[in-house]
Amino acid sequence: ALKEFQLQKIQQENSYQSVLYNLLTSYFSYQLSLGMNIDFDEVIGK
């Protein structure tokens, strides 16, 4: 029973890490696209 509990805990931590990772990557790609949009606007403005 203890081993099963430990396995569940590990799986929960892994899923938490993957969710956090997904949030970070989507956030950074969002920031990146924002930065690119700003660059495009500057280029168009010139």
C-alpha positions in Angstrom: 0.0 0.0 0.0 2.9 2.4 0.8 4.5 1.7 -2.5 1.3 2.5 -4.4 0.9 5.7 -2.4 4.5 6.7 -3.3 3.8 5.9 -7.0 0.7 8.1 -6.9 2.6 10.9 -5.3 5.3 10.7 -7.9 2.7 10.7 -10.7 1.0 13.7 -9.2 4.4 15.6 -9.0 5.2 14.7 -12.6 1.8 15.9 -13.9 2.2 19.1 -11.8 5.6 19.7 -13.4 4.3 19.0 -16.9 1.4 21.4 -16.3 3.8 24.0 -15.0 6.1 23.4 -18.0 3.3 23.8 -20.4 2.2 27.0 -18.8 5.8 28.4 -19.0 6.3 27.4 -22.6 2.9 28.8 -23.7 3.7 32.0 -21.7 7.1 32.4 -23.3 5.8 31.7 -26.8 3.1 34.3 -26.2 5.7 36.8 -25.1 7.8 35.9 -28.1 4.9 36.4 -30.5 4.1 39.7 -28.8 7.7 40.8 -29.3 7.6 39.7 -33.0 4.4 41.6 -33.5 6.0 44.8 -32.1 9.0 44.3 -34.4 6.7 43.9 -37.4 4.7 47.0 -36.4 8.0 49.0 -36.2 9.1 47.7 -39.6 5.7 48.6 -41.2 5.9 52.0 -39.5 9.2 52.7 -41.2 
